[in-house]
């Protein structure tokens, strides 16, 4: 059993990852300022190995009390997505980079840290080649820049693993409707039409539960995985926006329209390989069809429009 600290643990990933870690017998402390849904962690209050701390990660004095006693630190706290970071640039820099720089500098050598970066750091593939962990980083947004800078901080210390996550999809306790797959499914259900901007732009995707399984995997296989960076995505889901819409169309009535003369402010365009992580023994368990079916059920339950990082 390990003492695990998750900052930002009430969010989309953290509120699901907590379940996996508790099920594995770990003691989990979630540290979060609850800027979003405060109910995502309620189901864990009955668990004797769960603790919650309501605080901002920029409160370094409070943060230090909890980082100092953790065997494993999972720093999820961030302003996620380019719209939110552009809206509050100062907080994006302070939280996404500054706090992580402090954690990297102050953690003990034996403490393990698993940091989720984003493969949006690849930006636009210059020559159309497949992006591996060795490919140059070219973030096109403040979000990508701050996440990549934080990744660099962790790569300079012992006992780290950094992930470059694909676009995550699937239902969660703290739902995200602004992520591309989740958004497309919701719009299809509500409007039965999708207008695609730059529909040829390539992305890759990974199910939320597979992200949680990736964290579990490196914890359970630390000696063979440590001190490396891994792309975490489902390589069978490297596809463009049109292909994604057509996959949703297999499940729901949908009219697809191409906007030929309007640009998408999110200019990411890349194909990413997660083969390095697969070679370590990791396998994704959920495909796009699973996620779409699950999202249809989730959207039959939730109606609130604020489940997004806006």
URNORRA-V175784 format. One record per backbone hydrogen bond with DSSP energy under -1.0 kcal/mol. CO is the residue of the C=O (numbers start at 1). NH is the residue of the N-H. If there is no record, write none. Layout:
CO&NH + CO&NH
This chain:
2&27 + 3&71 + 3&72 + 4&29 + 5&74 + 6&31 + 7&76 + 8&11 + 11&15 + 13&16 + 13&17 + 14&18 + 16&20 + 17&21 + 18&22 + 19&23 + 20&24 + 21&26 + 22&25 + 27&4 + 28&51 + 29&6 + 30&53 + 31&8 + 39&42 + 41&44 + 42&45 + 44&47 + 47&50 + 49&28 + 51&30 + 53&32 + 56&59 + 58&60 + 59&63 + 60&64 + 61&65 + 63&67 + 64&68 + 67&70 + 71&112 + 72&5 + 73&114 + 74&7 + 74&76 + 81&85 + 82&86 + 83&87 + 84&88 + 88&92 + 89&93 + 90&94 + 91&95 + 92&96 + 93&97 + 93&98 + 94&99 + 97&101 + 98&102 + 99&103 + 100&104 + 101&105 + 102&106 + 103&107 + 108&111 + 112&73 + 113&161 + 115&163 + 117&165 + 118&121 + 119&122 + 120&123 + 121&138 + 123&269 + 131&273 + 132&135 + 141&145 + 142&146 + 143&147 + 144&148 + 145&149 + 146&150 + 147&151 + 148&152 + 149&153 + 150&154 + 151&155 + 154&157 + 159&113 + 160&227 + 161&115 + 162&230 + 163&117 + 164&232 + 165&119 + 167&206 + 169&208 + 179&183 + 180&184 + 181&185 + 182&186 + 183&187 + 184&188 + 185&189 + 186&190 + 187&191 + 188&192 + 192&255 + 194&257 + 196&259 + 198&201 + 199&242 + 202&270 + 203&239 + 204&167 + 205&234 + 206&169 + 207&211 + 208&212 + 209&213 + 210&214 + 211&215 + 212&216 + 213&217 + 214&218 + 215&219 + 216&220 + 217&221 + 221&225 + 222&226 + 228&162 + 230&164 + 232&166 + 234&237 + 235&238 + 239&203 + 240&244 + 241&245 + 242&246 + 243&247 + 244&248 + 245&249 + 248&251 + 248&252 + 255&194 + 257&196 + 269&125 + 271&131 + 274&278 + 275&279 + 277&282 + 278&281 + 287&291 + 288&292 + 289&293 + 290&294 + 291&295 + 292&296 + 293&297 + 294&298 + 295&299 + 298&301 + 298&302 + 306&308 + 307&177 + 308&310
